[in-house]
Amino acid sequence: MPLYSVHHSTTYRYRQPVRLGQHQLLFRPRDSFDQRLLACRLAVRPEPSEIRWIHDVFGNCVTLVDFAARTDVLEFETTIRLEHTPENAPDFRIEPYAREHPFAYDETELPDLAPYMLRHHPGDVAVDDWLSKFIAPSASRPTGQLLMTLNEAIAEGFSYRRRTSHGTQTPAETLDLQQGTCRDFALLMMEAARSLGFAARFITGYVYVPDRDGPARLGGGSTHAWCSIYVPGSGWVEFDPTNGIVGNRDLIRVGVARTPAQAIPLSGSYWGEADDELGMEVAVNVKTETGPAPEETGTAAPDRAVSSTGR
């Protein structure tokens, strides 16, 4: 079972000392059958007045950081270590009723899936026009093949462009520009799937970029985004349209949400002039480790090793 270590640092610089509002961090990976958190450490500068953790409405672990002192530099540094069980390809053991699309979700699951089926941009007809170019509206086709076709269409038909500005493009903007970030591509995939009747959710996390002996991965060097789609019998299947990945290989899940705005890795505020913020620097490094994994103890791995460093 591969071991991954993730080092993630974010630095904000200000023209003069500013008063900081609360900051929210989404950086602790979700424990599951395919990934297990072994260690997690957070260092903050300047020293916070309080650090606490909550679970949001989606079950993500969110860190809330409050400050008392003013500062002209704000730094967050996280270090994560985890086990990861990769899936080379999805195991599409689809329930018989859902093997061909279109289909309807089972009535026992539909109430819980319904919020994830709602279009984020319901008036965006550009997505439907784009889908009609390679998916006949009345045609029946294998469900797994359909979803992989969507994933490949984005991976092969659009150009990746890193963007430092906040927010996510609308699917119409992405289709018009034929380029975007991982968050833009994830949202386009979600909206396309939802328009076809699937439940889809947004995922934020990290992507491991193999060395030159392996396939290149886009979106490394910063946080990454992709999506998952609910397939009866297979559950939530992950799709990374930026890299054309189906399944979880090289992907480390941190948070899931219904919309991109609900899964922002780091957000917060400050009191000062509009031009006080000079910029932000982000560095992410994901590495694999060698050696045996720790023995299963039946208790949670240490995840509260939190420290802060004063200025």
N, C-alpha and C positions, 0 to 999 in steps of 0.2 A: 504494500500500500504506500503510494508516494506521500512524502511529507513536504509541505510548502511553508516557506516563511515569507511574510509580507512586511515591508517597511514603507510607511506612508507618512510623508511630512508635508505640511501646508503652512506657509508663512505669509502673513499680511503685514504690510508696512504703511505707516501713516506719516503725513507731513508734520504733524505735531501730536503730542499725547492726547488721546481721545478716551472718552468713557465708553466702556464696552457693555453691551447688552448681553442677554443670555445667548449662548451658542449651543446648537444641537448637532451631535455627531452620530452618524450611522456607519460604524466601522467594525462592529463585532460580528463575525460570520455566524450564520444560523447553523446550529447543530442538526444533523439529520443522519440517515443511514449511509449517505455517501460522503459526508464530511464531518469531522469531529474536532472541535477546538481544543487545543492543548495548552496554549498560553496566550495571553493578551495583555499588552501594557500600553498605557497612555501617559505621555509627558506633555505638560502645558506650560507655556511661558507667556505672560507673567503668572505668578501663583494664583490659582482660582480661590475664591472665597468658599465655593462649594462645588462638589462634583457628585451627581447622583444618576441613577439609571432607572428607566421605565420601559415597559413593553407597550408599543403603540397598538393601534387598532388591528394591525396585521400580524402582531406577534413579534415584530422586530425589536431588538434591543437598542434603545436610543439613549445616548449619554447626554446629560444636560449639564452645562458648565456655566457657572456664574462668577463674575469678577467684581472686585471692589476698587482696585487700583486703576489709574489711567496708564496708558502705555502708547508708545509709537511703534511697537513691534508685537505682533501676536503670533505665536507658534503652537501648532499641534503636531505631535509626533506619535505615531502608533506603530507597534510591532506585534505581529500576529504569527502564531505557529499552529498548524493544523494538519490532520490526516485527510487525505482526499482519495476517494475511490472513483477512478474515471470510468466512463461509459464510452466505448469506442463508437457505438451507434445505438440509437434508441431501440428498446425492445417493444416493438409495436404489437403487443398482445391486446388487440382492440376487441371490445365486446362485439358480438355478432351484429347487433343492431346499429353499430356506429362504424362498421368497416367501410361503408360506402357513404360518401357525402352527396347530397345533404342528409342530415339526420337530426333528431331532436334529443336533447339530453333527457335522462331519466327524471321522472317527476320528483323522486326523492332527493336528487342532487340539484335540481334546477333552482330552488330558492336561494341556495348558497352561491351558485354560479352566476345568477342573474346580474349582480352588480358588475361583474367582470365581462359581461357581454355587451354592456352599453358603450356606444361609440363616444370617444372623448371629443371628437369633432363631428357631431352628427350631420351637419350641413355640408360636409366636405365631399362633394361629388367626384372630385379628382381621383379619389381612391377607387371608387366603383368603375370609373372610366379606365383606370390603369389595369384593374383586374380583368375587365372585359377583353383586353387584348390577348390574354393567354388562358383565360378560364371561361368556358361557355356557361352562361347563366343557368341553363336548363340541363346541363350535362351532369351525369353521375360519374364519379371517379373515386378511386381508393383514397380514404381519408389521409393515411400516412403520406402517400405520394403527393397529394394536394398541398399539404403543409410544407413538405420538403421543396416543392416547386416554388412556393412563395419565398422561402428562405433563400434559395439559390437565385431567384430573380433579383432580389435586393443585393445580395453579395456580388453578383456578376454585372449588374446593370447600373450601379451607382458608385461614385468615387468618395472615398473617405477623406474628410477634411477636419482636422482638429480645430476647434473654435473655443476661444477663451471667454467669450461673453456668456452670461447666464441664460438659462432658459432652454427650451426645446423648440425646434421648428415645427410648424404644423405639417401634416403629411402633404398638403397641397404645395407648400413651399419646397419640401424635399423633392417631390416629383417634378416641380418646375426647374429647380436648380440641378437636379440629377447628382446631388452630392449632399453630404451631411456628416454628422458625428454619430457615434454609436447610439447615443440617446435618440437621435432623430430616426435612425434606422429601426431601432426597437419599437418606437411609437408607430412608425409606418407599418411594420409587421403586425403589431397588435390591432391597429385599425382595419387592416385588410382582413385579418382573421375574424374580427368581430363582425365585419360586414357580411361575412359568410356564415355567421351564426355560432362561432366558437367563443368560449370564454378565454380571455388572455390577461396576463398580468405582467407588470414591469419588474425587472430585476436589476439591482445595482450591486456591484462587487468588483472583482479583479480578474484579469486575464493573465495567465502565464504565457510569456513569450519564449518559446524554445530557442535554443542556439541555432546556428546556421545549418546544423545537420537536420533540423526539423522544419516543418512548414512555418512560414512567417505568420505572425498574428498582428492585426491592427487593433489599436486601442490600448496598447501597453504603454507604460510610463505615466499613467494616470488611472483614475477609477474607470471602470468599464460598465457598460449597460447592455442588456439583452432582454429576452422575454421568455415566458413559458405559456403553453397553451394546454388546456385541459382536454385529454383524450380518454374517453371511457375505457377502462381496462388497463391503461398505461399511466393514468394520473396526469400530473403536471409535467409535460415534456418541454425541455429547454431548447430554445432556438436562438442562435446568435447570428443575425443576418449580416452583421459587419464582417464576420469571418467565415460565414457559411457553415458554422458548427451546428450539429444536431446532437443533443445530449450534453453532458456536463464536462467533457474533456477540456482541460486547461482553464475551466471557469470556476471561480470561487464565489459562491453566493454570500452576500451580506444582508441584503434587504429585499423584500418583495412588496409590491403595492399595486393599487388599481390604476394610478396615473403616475407619470414621471415626477410631478411636483410633490408627490407624497414620499418620494425615495431620493431625497437630495443628501449626498454624503456629508456635507458640512454646510450649515447655515447659521446666521446670526446677525447682529446689528451693532451699531455704534452711534454715539452722540457726538456730532462735530459738524464741520463744514462739508459741503458736498464734494469738494475737491481734496479733502484730507486723505482719502485712500489713494496711495501711490501705486498699488498693484498687489498681485498675489502670485506666489511661487508654489508649485506643486511638484513633488517628486514621488514616484511609486516604483518600488523594486520588488519583484516577485521571484523567488528562487526555489529550486527543489533541494531537498536535503537527502543525504544518504545515511544508511544505518537503520537499525530496527526501531520500530515505533514503540512507545511506552506500553506496558502491559495494561490491559483493561482492568480497572479497579472497581467498577460499579458506581463510582462517584464522579461528579463533574470535575473536569480538568480545571486547573487554576486559571481563572479568567478575571480576577479582580486585583491583579498586580498593577496597581495604578500609582503613578508618581507624578509630582509636579516640580518644576524647577523655577526658582525665582529669577528675576532679571539680573 
